[in-house]
Amino acid sequence: MKMISVYIGIGSNIDKRKNIQGSLNDLKSSFSEIKISPIYQSKPIGMIGDDFYNLVVKIKTSLGIEDLELKLREIEYRFGRKRNQPPHTSRTLDIDLLLFGDIISSEHNIPRDDITNYSFVLKPLCDIEPDLIHPVIGEKISTLWEKFDISTQPIKSIEADTFQNI
């Protein structure tokens, strides 16, 4: 059974602490190896609403892409996520599969475009895996972060003690 390194983006702007903590607990109970980035606060993009908390989690899994996506959707639903909402609306929980090993799949949007488009995805990914090579661009995540214009999307680190048991 081959274990694959997978990177997942998590965000919330409704009951942020409860929903993020709950999703992390679910991931910890489902996957033996888990690495959690710092949490960042950011303004919503393309909408009016409360600030988001975002982070990236690395897991190792033997699940295939479809089975893992299903597992992530189940976690979202448990925390009140409704998939029929229009884009750019408030979220109880948004869990996105960012990278699945070195697989490139347009069908699954892997690697996810959000990695290079949003500071709140790129920075936490850089925090936990700076030397990871982006499978399409061919550059280190740390290099992509160095090139990112943070002035367009400022983010603020949230102290870990804001959350219990992370």
WOVEN-V555542 format. One record per pair of residues at least 6 apart in sequence whose C-alpha atoms are under 8 Angstrom apart, sorted by the first residue. I is the first residue (numbers start at 0). GAP is how many residues later the second one is. Records with the same first field share a line. If there is no record, write none. Layout:
I: GAP / GAP
This chain:
0: 61
1: 59 / 60
2: 57 / 58 / 59
3: 56 / 57 / 58 / 96 / 97
4: 53 / 54 / 55 / 56 / 95 / 96
5: 52 / 53 / 54 / 55 / 91 / 92 / 93 / 94 / 95
6: 49 / 50 / 51 / 52 / 90 / 91 / 92 / 93 / 118
7: 48 / 49 / 50 / 51 / 87 / 88 / 89 / 90 / 91
8: 45 / 46 / 47 / 48 / 85 / 86 / 87 / 88 / 89 / 112
9: 10 / 44 / 45 / 46 / 47 / 83 / 84 / 85 / 86
10: 9 / 41 / 42 / 43 / 44 / 80 / 82 / 83 / 84
11: 7 / 8 / 40 / 41 / 42 / 78 / 79 / 80 / 81 / 82
12: 36 / 37 / 38 / 39 / 40 / 77 / 78 / 79 / 80
13: 36 / 76 / 77 / 78 / 79
14: 77
15: 36 / 37 / 76
16: 146
18: 60 / 73 / 74
19: 73
20: 142 / 143 / 145
21: 57
22: 52 / 53 / 56
23: 142
25: 49
26: 7
27: 6
30: 28 / 29 / 30
31: 27 / 28
32: 26 / 27
33: 23 / 24 / 25 / 26
34: 22 / 23 / 24 / 93
35: 19 / 20 / 21 / 22 / 92
36: 18 / 19 / 20 / 87 / 88 / 90 / 91
37: 17 / 18 / 86 / 89 / 119 / 120 / 122
38: 14 / 15 / 16 / 85 / 118 / 119 / 120 / 121
39: 13 / 14 / 15 / 80 / 84 / 115 / 116 / 117 / 118
40: 10 / 11 / 12 / 13 / 79 / 114 / 115 / 116 / 117
41: 9 / 10 / 11 / 12 / 78 / 111 / 112 / 113 / 114
42: 7 / 8 / 9 / 110 / 111 / 112
43: 6 / 7 / 8
44: 43
45: 42
46: 41 / 42
48: 40 / 41
49: 40
53: 66 / 67
54: 65 / 66 / 69 / 70
55: 65 / 68 / 69 / 72
57: 70
64: 35
68: 28
71: 23 / 24
72: 22
75: 16 / 17 / 18 / 19
78: 13 / 14
79: 12 / 13
80: 10 / 11 / 12 / 13
96: 13 / 15
97: 12 / 13 / 14 / 16 / 17
98: 11 / 12 / 13
99: 10 / 11
101: 33
102: 7 / 8 / 32
103: 6 / 7 / 31 / 32
104: 6
110: 23 / 24 / 25
113: 7 / 8
114: 6 / 7
115: 6 / 28
117: 35
118: 29 / 31 / 34 / 35 / 36
119: 35
121: 19 / 22 / 23
122: 22
124: 16
125: 15 / 16 / 19
128: 12
129: 10 / 11 / 12
130: 9 / 10 / 11
131: 8 / 9
132: 6 / 7 / 8
133: 6 / 7
159: 6
